[in-house]
Amino acid sequence: MEKEKWRKVRTIAFNAMIGSHLDPKKLPKSEEAFMPIENKNKRRVDPAIMEELKREREEALKKINKDKQEE
């Protein structure tokens, strides 16, 4: 039910955009490209990579704080 409402809104918004003064070469070619309702390509980051990024961020913050204290 909720998705059907969003599809109606998307259709109205897409048609309103087509009829306006916007450059037709820069407009999306389909309603799905204009406003995707379902995100089919959800990308998940590997947990190991997330842990490595957190560790690197913590090390960088420690270094920044250490440099600030030395000044």
C-alpha positions in Angstrom: 0.0 0.0 0.0 2.8 2.4 1.0 4.8 1.7 -2.2 1.7 2.2 -4.3 1.3 5.7 -2.8 4.9 6.5 -3.5 4.6 5.3 -7.1 1.7 7.7 -7.6 3.7 10.5 -6.1 6.7 9.6 -8.3 4.5 9.6 -11.5 3.1 13.0 -10.7 6.5 14.5 -9.9 8.1 13.0 -12.9 5.4 14.3 -15.2 5.6 17.7 -13.6 9.3 17.8 -14.1 9.0 16.8 -17.8 6.6 19.6 -18.5 8.7 22.3 -16.8 11.4 24.5 -18.2 14.2 22.1 -17.4 16.8 21.0 -20.0 15.4 17.7 -21.5 19.0 16.4 -22.1 19.7 16.4 -18.4 16.5 14.8 -17.2 16.4 11.2 -16.1 15.0 8.9 -18.8 12.7 6.9 -16.6 10.6 7.3 -13.5 12.8 4.7 -11.7 15.9 6.7 -12.5 14.2 9.9 -11.3 13.0 8.5 -7.9 13.9 4.9 -7.0 11.4 3.5 -4.6 13.1 0.3 -3.8 16.9 0.3 -3.2 17.8 -3.0 -4.8 21.5 -2.5 -4.7 22.1 -2.1 -1.0 25.9 -2.3 -0.4 27.1 -3.5 2.9 30.6 -2.8 4.0 32.6 -5.8 5.3 32.8 -5.7 9.1 36.5 -6.2 9.0 37.0 -3.1 6.9 34.7 -1.1 9.2 36.8 -2.2 12.2 40.0 -1.2 10.4 38.6 2.2 9.5 37.5 2.8 13.1 41.0 1.8 14.4 42.7 4.1 11.9 40.3 7.0 12.8 41.1 6.5 16.5 44.8 6.5 15.8 44.5 9.7 13.8 42.5 11.4 16.6 45.0 10.3 19.2 47.8 11.8 17.0 45.9 15.0 16.5 45.2 15.3 20.3 48.8 14.5 21.1 50.0 17.2 18.6 47.6 19.8 20.2 48.9 19.0 23.7 52.5 19.4 22.6 51.9 22.9 21.3 
